[in-house]
């Protein structure tokens, strides 16, 4: 894996969680980053599923 972007300018959230936990040995921050990422994905999935269900009812 690269650090993305020009130099080390960008990271993905899963890679950031990995860096925090296993490179910097800050397991709490890595776990928090991972949990917030999962929560964000779940919220987006819920909103998406709800909008799809709404479109199917109208159509």
CHARMM internal coordinates of N, CA and C (Angstrom, degrees):
IC EDIT
DIST 1 N 1 CA 1.4593
DIST 1 CA 1 C 1.5257
ANGL 1 N 1 CA 1 C 109.44
DIST 1 C 2 N 1.2938
ANGL 1 CA 1 C 2 N 114.05
DIHE 1 N 1 CA 1 C 2 N 142.30
DIST 2 N 2 CA 1.4579
ANGL 1 C 2 N 2 CA 118.08
DIHE 1 CA 1 C 2 N 2 CA 173.11
DIST 2 CA 2 C 1.5136
ANGL 2 N 2 CA 2 C 107.93
DIHE 1 C 2 N 2 CA 2 C -97.20
DIST 2 C 3 N 1.2875
ANGL 2 CA 2 C 3 N 116.79
DIHE 2 N 2 CA 2 C 3 N 171.79
DIST 3 N 3 CA 1.4560
ANGL 2 C 3 N 3 CA 120.94
DIHE 2 CA 2 C 3 N 3 CA 175.74
DIST 3 CA 3 C 1.5183
ANGL 3 N 3 CA 3 C 111.37
DIHE 2 C 3 N 3 CA 3 C -84.70
DIST 3 C 4 N 1.3200
ANGL 3 CA 3 C 4 N 118.40
DIHE 3 N 3 CA 3 C 4 N 3.43
DIST 4 N 4 CA 1.4557
ANGL 3 C 4 N 4 CA 122.84
DIHE 3 CA 3 C 4 N 4 CA 176.57
DIST 4 CA 4 C 1.5142
ANGL 4 N 4 CA 4 C 112.88
DIHE 3 C 4 N 4 CA 4 C 73.91
DIST 4 C 5 N 1.3319
ANGL 4 CA 4 C 5 N 114.82
DIHE 4 N 4 CA 4 C 5 N 168.97
DIST 5 N 5 CA 1.4641
ANGL 4 C 5 N 5 CA 121.51
DIHE 4 CA 4 C 5 N 5 CA 174.01
DIST 5 CA 5 C 1.5169
ANGL 5 N 5 CA 5 C 113.39
DIHE 4 C 5 N 5 CA 5 C 52.15
DIST 5 C 6 N 1.3036
ANGL 5 CA 5 C 6 N 116.12
DIHE 5 N 5 CA 5 C 6 N -171.45
DIST 6 N 6 CA 1.4581
ANGL 5 C 6 N 6 CA 119.21
DIHE 5 CA 5 C 6 N 6 CA 172.88
DIST 6 CA 6 C 1.5348
ANGL 6 N 6 CA 6 C 109.52
DIHE 5 C 6 N 6 CA 6 C -74.59
DIST 6 C 7 N 1.3008
ANGL 6 CA 6 C 7 N 116.17
DIHE 6 N 6 CA 6 C 7 N 119.35
DIST 7 N 7 CA 1.4621
ANGL 6 C 7 N 7 CA 119.25
DIHE 6 CA 6 C 7 N 7 CA -178.18
DIST 7 CA 7 C 1.5167
ANGL 7 N 7 CA 7 C 110.72
DIHE 6 C 7 N 7 CA 7 C 70.63
DIST 7 C 8 N 1.3160
ANGL 7 CA 7 C 8 N 116.28
DIHE 7 N 7 CA 7 C 8 N -127.89
DIST 8 N 8 CA 1.4674
ANGL 7 C 8 N 8 CA 121.35
DIHE 7 CA 7 C 8 N 8 CA 178.67
DIST 8 CA 8 C 1.5243
ANGL 8 N 8 CA 8 C 110.92
DIHE 7 C 8 N 8 CA 8 C -113.84
DIST 8 C 9 N 1.3216
ANGL 8 CA 8 C 9 N 116.82
DIHE 8 N 8 CA 8 C 9 N 35.37
DIST 9 N 9 CA 1.4609
ANGL 8 C 9 N 9 CA 121.34
DIHE 8 CA 8 C 9 N 9 CA -172.87
DIST 9 CA 9 C 1.5217
ANGL 9 N 9 CA 9 C 113.30
DIHE 8 C 9 N 9 CA 9 C -74.16
DIST 9 C 10 N 1.3315
ANGL 9 CA 9 C 10 N 118.67
DIHE 9 N 9 CA 9 C 10 N -30.93
DIST 10 N 10 CA 1.4592
ANGL 9 C 10 N 10 CA 119.96
DIHE 9 CA 9 C 10 N 10 CA -174.62
DIST 10 CA 10 C 1.5147
ANGL 10 N 10 CA 10 C 111.18
DIHE 9 C 10 N 10 CA 10 C -131.96
DIST 10 C 11 N 1.3374
ANGL 10 CA 10 C 11 N 115.58
DIHE 10 N 10 CA 10 C 11 N 153.68
DIST 11 N 11 CA 1.4610
ANGL 10 C 11 N 11 CA 123.86
DIHE 10 CA 10 C 11 N 11 CA 174.30
DIST 11 CA 11 C 1.5118
ANGL 11 N 11 CA 11 C 108.08
DIHE 10 C 11 N 11 CA 11 C -143.62
DIST 11 C 12 N 1.3232
ANGL 11 CA 11 C 12 N 116.39
DIHE 11 N 11 CA 11 C 12 N 159.13
DIST 12 N 12 CA 1.4554
ANGL 11 C 12 N 12 CA 119.82
DIHE 11 CA 11 C 12 N 12 CA 168.45
DIST 12 CA 12 C 1.5192
ANGL 12 N 12 CA 12 C 107.47
DIHE 11 C 12 N 12 CA 12 C -88.42
DIST 12 C 13 N 1.3289
ANGL 12 CA 12 C 13 N 117.45
DIHE 12 N 12 CA 12 C 13 N 160.25
DIST 13 N 13 CA 1.4577
ANGL 12 C 13 N 13 CA 119.94
DIHE 12 CA 12 C 13 N 13 CA -178.09
DIST 13 CA 13 C 1.5268
ANGL 13 N 13 CA 13 C 113.27
DIHE 12 C 13 N 13 CA 13 C -63.10
DIST 13 C 14 N 1.3349
ANGL 13 CA 13 C 14 N 119.54
DIHE 13 N 13 CA 13 C 14 N -43.21
DIST 14 N 14 CA 1.4698
ANGL 13 C 14 N 14 CA 117.32
DIHE 13 CA 13 C 14 N 14 CA 176.99
DIST 14 CA 14 C 1.5332
ANGL 14 N 14 CA 14 C 113.02
DIHE 13 C 14 N 14 CA 14 C -61.07
DIST 14 C 15 N 1.3157
ANGL 14 CA 14 C 15 N 117.07
DIHE 14 N 14 CA 14 C 15 N -39.36
DIST 15 N 15 CA 1.4609
ANGL 14 C 15 N 15 CA 120.13
DIHE 14 CA 14 C 15 N 15 CA 178.87
DIST 15 CA 15 C 1.5177
ANGL 15 N 15 CA 15 C 111.01
DIHE 14 C 15 N 15 CA 15 C -68.40
DIST 15 C 16 N 1.3267
ANGL 15 CA 15 C 16 N 117.22
DIHE 15 N 15 CA 15 C 16 N -35.12
DIST 16 N 16 CA 1.4599
ANGL 15 C 16 N 16 CA 120.82
DIHE 15 CA 15 C 16 N 16 CA 176.28
DIST 16 CA 16 C 1.5286
ANGL 16 N 16 CA 16 C 110.14
DIHE 15 C 16 N 16 CA 16 C -62.85
DIST 16 C 17 N 1.3371
ANGL 16 CA 16 C 17 N 116.68
DIHE 16 N 16 CA 16 C 17 N -44.52
DIST 17 N 17 CA 1.4620
ANGL 16 C 17 N 17 CA 119.85
DIHE 16 CA 16 C 17 N 17 CA 177.14
DIST 17 CA 17 C 1.5225
ANGL 17 N 17 CA 17 C 111.72
DIHE 16 C 17 N 17 CA 17 C -59.97
DIST 17 C 18 N 1.3286
ANGL 17 CA 17 C 18 N 116.61
DIHE 17 N 17 CA 17 C 18 N -40.35
DIST 18 N 18 CA 1.4633
ANGL 17 C 18 N 18 CA 121.00
DIHE 17 CA 17 C 18 N 18 CA 177.19
DIST 18 CA 18 C 1.5203
ANGL 18 N 18 CA 18 C 110.89
DIHE 17 C 18 N 18 CA 18 C -62.52
DIST 18 C 19 N 1.3291
ANGL 18 CA 18 C 19 N 117.01
DIHE 18 N 18 CA 18 C 19 N -46.99
DIST 19 N 19 CA 1.4588
ANGL 18 C 19 N 19 CA 120.38
DIHE 18 CA 18 C 19 N 19 CA 179.76
DIST 19 CA 19 C 1.5246
ANGL 19 N 19 CA 19 C 111.54
DIHE 18 C 19 N 19 CA 19 C -60.29
DIST 19 C 20 N 1.3186
ANGL 19 CA 19 C 20 N 115.96
DIHE 19 N 19 CA 19 C 20 N -43.79
DIST 20 N 20 CA 1.4579
ANGL 19 C 20 N 20 CA 119.50
DIHE 19 CA 19 C 20 N 20 CA -178.63
DIST 20 CA 20 C 1.5245
ANGL 20 N 20 CA 20 C 111.36
DIHE 19 C 20 N 20 CA 20 C -64.20
DIST 20 C 21 N 1.3206
ANGL 20 CA 20 C 21 N 116.87
DIHE 20 N 20 CA 20 C 21 N -42.02
DIST 21 N 21 CA 1.4556
ANGL 20 C 21 N 21 CA 120.24
DIHE 20 CA 20 C 21 N 21 CA -174.74
DIST 21 CA 21 C 1.5289
ANGL 21 N 21 CA 21 C 112.84
DIHE 20 C 21 N 21 CA 21 C -79.52
DIST 21 C 22 N 1.3208
ANGL 21 CA 21 C 22 N 117.78
DIHE 21 N 21 CA 21 C 22 N -47.89
DIST 22 N 22 CA 1.4600
ANGL 21 C 22 N 22 CA 119.81
DIHE 21 CA 21 C 22 N 22 CA -168.01
DIST 22 CA 22 C 1.5220
ANGL 22 N 22 CA 22 C 114.86
DIHE 21 C 22 N 22 CA 22 C -105.49
DIST 22 C 23 N 1.3173
ANGL 22 CA 22 C 23 N 117.95
DIHE 22 N 22 CA 22 C 23 N -15.71
DIST 23 N 23 CA 1.4575
ANGL 22 C 23 N 23 CA 119.48
DIHE 22 CA 22 C 23 N 23 CA 177.24
DIST 23 CA 23 C 1.5262
ANGL 23 N 23 CA 23 C 109.61
DIHE 22 C 23 N 23 CA 23 C -99.41
DIST 23 C 24 N 1.3292
ANGL 23 CA 23 C 24 N 116.37
DIHE 23 N 23 CA 23 C 24 N -44.49
DIST 24 N 24 CA 1.4699
ANGL 23 C 24 N 24 CA 120.98
DIHE 23 CA 23 C 24 N 24 CA 179.93
DIST 24 CA 24 C 1.5244
ANGL 24 N 24 CA 24 C 112.52
DIHE 23 C 24 N 24 CA 24 C -92.51
DIST 24 C 25 N 1.3279
ANGL 24 CA 24 C 25 N 117.55
DIHE 24 N 24 CA 24 C 25 N -3.71
DIST 25 N 25 CA 1.4685
ANGL 24 C 25 N 25 CA 123.91
DIHE 24 CA 24 C 25 N 25 CA -179.98
DIST 25 CA 25 C 1.5280
ANGL 25 N 25 CA 25 C 112.70
DIHE 24 C 25 N 25 CA 25 C 57.18
DIST 25 C 26 N 1.3241
ANGL 25 CA 25 C 26 N 116.58
DIHE 25 N 25 CA 25 C 26 N 33.78
DIST 26 N 26 CA 1.4714
ANGL 25 C 26 N 26 CA 121.67
DIHE 25 CA 25 C 26 N 26 CA 175.07
DIST 26 CA 26 C 1.5257
ANGL 26 N 26 CA 26 C 107.01
DIHE 25 C 26 N 26 CA 26 C -107.93
DIST 26 C 27 N 1.3312
ANGL 26 CA 26 C 27 N 115.25
DIHE 26 N 26 CA 26 C 27 N 79.76
DIST 27 N 27 CA 1.4601
ANGL 26 C 27 N 27 CA 121.11
DIHE 26 CA 26 C 27 N 27 CA -172.57
DIST 27 CA 27 C 1.5198
ANGL 27 N 27 CA 27 C 112.23
DIHE 26 C 27 N 27 CA 27 C -65.76
DIST 27 C 28 N 1.3201
ANGL 27 CA 27 C 28 N 117.74
DIHE 27 N 27 CA 27 C 28 N -34.05
DIST 28 N 28 CA 1.4623
ANGL 27 C 28 N 28 CA 120.67
DIHE 27 CA 27 C 28 N 28 CA 179.36
DIST 28 CA 28 C 1.5179
ANGL 28 N 28 CA 28 C 111.65
DIHE 27 C 28 N 28 CA 28 C -64.56
DIST 28 C 29 N 1.3154
ANGL 28 CA 28 C 29 N 117.09
DIHE 28 N 28 CA 28 C 29 N -45.40
DIST 29 N 29 CA 1.4610
ANGL 28 C 29 N 29 CA 121.06
DIHE 28 CA 28 C 29 N 29 CA 179.63
DIST 29 CA 29 C 1.5300
ANGL 29 N 29 CA 29 C 110.97
DIHE 28 C 29 N 29 CA 29 C -67.70
DIST 29 C 30 N 1.3242
ANGL 29 CA 29 C 30 N 116.53
DIHE 29 N 29 CA 29 C 30 N -38.35
DIST 30 N 30 CA 1.4598
ANGL 29 C 30 N 30 CA 119.90
DIHE 29 CA 29 C 30 N 30 CA 176.87
DIST 30 CA 30 C 1.5181
ANGL 30 N 30 CA 30 C 111.87
DIHE 29 C 30 N 30 CA 30 C -63.68
DIST 30 C 31 N 1.3327
ANGL 30 CA 30 C 31 N 116.32
DIHE 30 N 30 CA 30 C 31 N -41.53
DIST 31 N 31 CA 1.4637
ANGL 30 C 31 N 31 CA 120.57
DIHE 30 CA 30 C 31 N 31 CA 177.95
DIST 31 CA 31 C 1.5245
ANGL 31 N 31 CA 31 C 110.91
DIHE 30 C 31 N 31 CA 31 C -66.61
DIST 31 C 32 N 1.3205
ANGL 31 CA 31 C 32 N 116.83
DIHE 31 N 31 CA 31 C 32 N -41.03
DIST 32 N 32 CA 1.4637
ANGL 31 C 32 N 32 CA 120.13
DIHE 31 CA 31 C 32 N 32 CA 179.00
DIST 32 CA 32 C 1.5240
ANGL 32 N 32 CA 32 C 111.02
DIHE 31 C 32 N 32 CA 32 C -63.83
DIST 32 C 33 N 1.3187
ANGL 32 CA 32 C 33 N 117.50
DIHE 32 N 32 CA 32 C 33 N -42.33
DIST 33 N 33 CA 1.4632
ANGL 32 C 33 N 33 CA 121.60
DIHE 32 CA 32 C 33 N 33 CA 177.15
DIST 33 CA 33 C 1.5215
ANGL 33 N 33 CA 33 C 110.53
DIHE 32 C 33 N 33 CA 33 C -60.30
DIST 33 C 34 N 1.3230
ANGL 33 CA 33 C 34 N 116.45
DIHE 33 N 33 CA 33 C 34 N -44.12
DIST 34 N 34 CA 1.4636
ANGL 33 C 34 N 34 CA 120.61
DIHE 33 CA 33 C 34 N 34 CA -179.77
DIST 34 CA 34 C 1.5190
ANGL 34 N 34 CA 34 C 111.73
DIHE 33 C 34 N 34 CA 34 C -65.09
DIST 34 C 35 N 1.3239
ANGL 34 CA 34 C 35 N 117.18
DIHE 34 N 34 CA 34 C 35 N -43.97
DIST 35 N 35 CA 1.4622
ANGL 34 C 35 N 35 CA 120.28
DIHE 34 CA 34 C 35 N 35 CA -179.60
DIST 35 CA 35 C 1.5212
ANGL 35 N 35 CA 35 C 112.11
DIHE 34 C 35 N 35 CA 35 C -65.99
DIST 35 C 36 N 1.3278
ANGL 35 CA 35 C 36 N 117.16
DIHE 35 N 35 CA 35 C 36 N -39.86
DIST 36 N 36 CA 1.4674
ANGL 35 C 36 N 36 CA 119.75
DIHE 35 CA 35 C 36 N 36 CA 177.25
DIST 36 CA 36 C 1.5219
ANGL 36 N 36 CA 36 C 111.40
DIHE 35 C 36 N 36 CA 36 C -66.44
DIST 36 C 37 N 1.3210
ANGL 36 CA 36 C 37 N 117.03
DIHE 36 N 36 CA 36 C 37 N -35.49
DIST 37 N 37 CA 1.4587
ANGL 36 C 37 N 37 CA 120.77
DIHE 36 CA 36 C 37 N 37 CA 176.43
DIST 37 CA 37 C 1.5237
ANGL 37 N 37 CA 37 C 110.76
DIHE 36 C 37 N 37 CA 37 C -63.96
DIST 37 C 38 N 1.3344
ANGL 37 CA 37 C 38 N 116.72
DIHE 37 N 37 CA 37 C 38 N -46.17
DIST 38 N 38 CA 1.4627
ANGL 37 C 38 N 38 CA 120.63
DIHE 37 CA 37 C 38 N 38 CA 178.89
DIST 38 CA 38 C 1.5261
ANGL 38 N 38 CA 38 C 110.47
DIHE 37 C 38 N 38 CA 38 C -63.19
DIST 38 C 39 N 1.3281
ANGL 38 CA 38 C 39 N 117.47
DIHE 38 N 38 CA 38 C 39 N -42.27
DIST 39 N 39 CA 1.4695
ANGL 38 C 39 N 39 CA 120.70
DIHE 38 CA 38 C 39 N 39 CA 178.57
DIST 39 CA 39 C 1.5255
ANGL 39 N 39 CA 39 C 110.82
DIHE 38 C 39 N 39 CA 39 C -61.73
DIST 39 C 40 N 1.3201
ANGL 39 CA 39 C 40 N 117.48
DIHE 39 N 39 CA 39 C 40 N -41.89
DIST 40 N 40 CA 1.4612
ANGL 39 C 40 N 40 CA 120.95
DIHE 39 CA 39 C 40 N 40 CA 178.22
DIST 40 CA 40 C 1.5176
ANGL 40 N 40 CA 40 C 112.76
DIHE 39 C 40 N 40 CA 40 C -63.43
DIST 40 C 41 N 1.3230
ANGL 40 CA 40 C 41 N 116.32
DIHE 40 N 40 CA 40 C 41 N -41.39
DIST 41 N 41 CA 1.4625
ANGL 40 C 41 N 41 CA 120.58
DIHE 40 CA 40 C 41 N 41 CA 178.21
DIST 41 CA 41 C 1.5237
ANGL 41 N 41 CA 41 C 110.26
DIHE 40 C 41 N 41 CA 41 C -65.28
DIST 41 C 42 N 1.3327
ANGL 41 CA 41 C 42 N 117.48
DIHE 41 N 41 CA 41 C 42 N -41.13
DIST 42 N 42 CA 1.4639
ANGL 41 C 42 N 42 CA 120.60
DIHE 41 CA 41 C 42 N 42 CA 178.63
DIST 42 CA 42 C 1.5250
ANGL 42 N 42 CA 42 C 111.79
DIHE 41 C 42 N 42 CA 42 C -63.16
DIST 42 C 43 N 1.3220
ANGL 42 CA 42 C 43 N 117.29
DIHE 42 N 42 CA 42 C 43 N -40.24
DIST 43 N 43 CA 1.4661
ANGL 42 C 43 N 43 CA 120.89
DIHE 42 CA 42 C 43 N 43 CA 177.80
DIST 43 CA 43 C 1.5261
ANGL 43 N 43 CA 43 C 110.04
DIHE 42 C 43 N 43 CA 43 C -63.41
DIST 43 C 44 N 1.3193
ANGL 43 CA 43 C 44 N 117.19
DIHE 43 N 43 CA 43 C 44 N -46.32
DIST 44 N 44 CA 1.4580
ANGL 43 C 44 N 44 CA 120.34
DIHE 43 CA 43 C 44 N 44 CA 179.36
DIST 44 CA 44 C 1.5267
ANGL 44 N 44 CA 44 C 111.50
DIHE 43 C 44 N 44 CA 44 C -63.48
DIST 44 C 45 N 1.3324
ANGL 44 CA 44 C 45 N 117.36
DIHE 44 N 44 CA 44 C 45 N -39.25
DIST 45 N 45 CA 1.4619
ANGL 44 C 45 N 45 CA 120.76
DIHE 44 CA 44 C 45 N 45 CA 178.14
DIST 45 CA 45 C 1.5214
ANGL 45 N 45 CA 45 C 111.00
DIHE 44 C 45 N 45 CA 45 C -64.99
DIST 45 C 46 N 1.3363
ANGL 45 CA 45 C 46 N 117.26
DIHE 45 N 45 CA 45 C 46 N -39.98
DIST 46 N 46 CA 1.4606
ANGL 45 C 46 N 46 CA 121.20
DIHE 45 CA 45 C 46 N 46 CA 178.41
DIST 46 CA 46 C 1.5291
ANGL 46 N 46 CA 46 C 110.65
DIHE 45 C 46 N 46 CA 46 C -63.55
DIST 46 C 47 N 1.3180
ANGL 46 CA 46 C 47 N 117.13
DIHE 46 N 46 CA 46 C 47 N -45.58
DIST 47 N 47 CA 1.4705
ANGL 46 C 47 N 47 CA 120.99
DIHE 46 CA 46 C 47 N 47 CA 179.73
DIST 47 CA 47 C 1.5227
ANGL 47 N 47 CA 47 C 110.07
DIHE 46 C 47 N 47 CA 47 C -63.07
DIST 47 C 48 N 1.3256
ANGL 47 CA 47 C 48 N 117.51
DIHE 47 N 47 CA 47 C 48 N -41.88
DIST 48 N 48 CA 1.4558
ANGL 47 C 48 N 48 CA 121.73
DIHE 47 CA 47 C 48 N 48 CA 179.44
DIST 48 CA 48 C 1.5312
ANGL 48 N 48 CA 48 C 110.97
DIHE 47 C 48 N 48 CA 48 C -64.10
DIST 48 C 49 N 1.3286
ANGL 48 CA 48 C 49 N 116.87
DIHE 48 N 48 CA 48 C 49 N -47.64
DIST 49 N 49 CA 1.4655
ANGL 48 C 49 N 49 CA 120.34
DIHE 48 CA 48 C 49 N 49 CA -179.71
DIST 49 CA 49 C 1.5229
ANGL 49 N 49 CA 49 C 111.08
DIHE 48 C 49 N 49 CA 49 C -62.56
DIST 49 C 50 N 1.2994
ANGL 49 CA 49 C 50 N 116.74
DIHE 49 N 49 CA 49 C 50 N -38.08
DIST 50 N 50 CA 1.4689
ANGL 49 C 50 N 50 CA 120.81
DIHE 49 CA 49 C 50 N 50 CA 179.03
DIST 50 CA 50 C 1.5244
ANGL 50 N 50 CA 50 C 110.99
DIHE 49 C 50 N 50 CA 50 C -65.56
DIST 50 C 51 N 1.3271
ANGL 50 CA 50 C 51 N 117.17
DIHE 50 N 50 CA 50 C 51 N -41.66
DIST 51 N 51 CA 1.4653
ANGL 50 C 51 N 51 CA 119.61
DIHE 50 CA 50 C 51 N 51 CA 179.78
DIST 51 CA 51 C 1.5235
ANGL 51 N 51 CA 51 C 111.26
DIHE 50 C 51 N 51 CA 51 C -68.36
DIST 51 C 52 N 1.3197
ANGL 51 CA 51 C 52 N 117.76
DIHE 51 N 51 CA 51 C 52 N -37.17
DIST 52 N 52 CA 1.4697
ANGL 51 C 52 N 52 CA 121.22
DIHE 51 CA 51 C 52 N 52 CA 177.25
DIST 52 CA 52 C 1.5188
ANGL 52 N 52 CA 52 C 110.11
DIHE 51 C 52 N 52 CA 52 C -64.52
DIST 52 C 53 N 1.3300
ANGL 52 CA 52 C 53 N 116.67
DIHE 52 N 52 CA 52 C 53 N -43.91
DIST 53 N 53 CA 1.4736
ANGL 52 C 53 N 53 CA 120.58
DIHE 52 CA 52 C 53 N 53 CA 179.58
DIST 53 CA 53 C 1.5316
ANGL 53 N 53 CA 53 C 110.25
DIHE 52 C 53 N 53 CA 53 C -62.25
DIST 53 C 54 N 1.3236
ANGL 53 CA 53 C 54 N 116.20
DIHE 53 N 53 CA 53 C 54 N -39.05
DIST 54 N 54 CA 1.4702
ANGL 53 C 54 N 54 CA 120.85
DIHE 53 CA 53 C 54 N 54 CA 179.78
DIST 54 CA 54 C 1.5366
ANGL 54 N 54 CA 54 C 110.50
DIHE 53 C 54 N 54 CA 54 C -65.99
DIST 54 C 55 N 1.3338
ANGL 54 CA 54 C 55 N 117.39
DIHE 54 N 54 CA 54 C 55 N -41.25
DIST 55 N 55 CA 1.4734
ANGL 54 C 55 N 55 CA 121.12
DIHE 54 CA 54 C 55 N 55 CA 178.38
DIST 55 CA 55 C 1.5293
ANGL 55 N 55 CA 55 C 111.48
DIHE 54 C 55 N 55 CA 55 C -64.50
DIST 55 C 56 N 1.3370
ANGL 55 CA 55 C 56 N 116.95
DIHE 55 N 55 CA 55 C 56 N -38.56
DIST 56 N 56 CA 1.4617
ANGL 55 C 56 N 56 CA 120.08
DIHE 55 CA 55 C 56 N 56 CA -179.24
DIST 56 CA 56 C 1.5239
ANGL 56 N 56 CA 56 C 111.88
DIHE 55 C 56 N 56 CA 56 C -67.45
DIST 56 C 57 N 1.3255
ANGL 56 CA 56 C 57 N 117.01
DIHE 56 N 56 CA 56 C 57 N -33.99
DIST 57 N 57 CA 1.4625
ANGL 56 C 57 N 57 CA 120.41
DIHE 56 CA 56 C 57 N 57 CA 178.00
DIST 57 CA 57 C 1.5264
ANGL 57 N 57 CA 57 C 111.06
DIHE 56 C 57 N 57 CA 57 C -68.70
DIST 57 C 58 N 1.3398
ANGL 57 CA 57 C 58 N 117.01
DIHE 57 N 57 CA 57 C 58 N -38.10
DIST 58 N 58 CA 1.4566
ANGL 57 C 58 N 58 CA 121.37
DIHE 57 CA 57 C 58 N 58 CA -177.85
DIST 58 CA 58 C 1.5254
ANGL 58 N 58 CA 58 C 111.84
DIHE 57 C 58 N 58 CA 58 C -74.52
DIST 58 C 59 N 1.3153
ANGL 58 CA 58 C 59 N 117.50
DIHE 58 N 58 CA 58 C 59 N -31.29
DIST 59 N 59 CA 1.4676
ANGL 58 C 59 N 59 CA 121.93
DIHE 58 CA 58 C 59 N 59 CA -172.82
DIST 59 CA 59 C 1.4567
ANGL 59 N 59 CA 59 C 113.32
DIHE 58 C 59 N 59 CA 59 C -88.37
END
COOR INIT
IC SEED 1 N 1 CA 1 C
IC BUILD
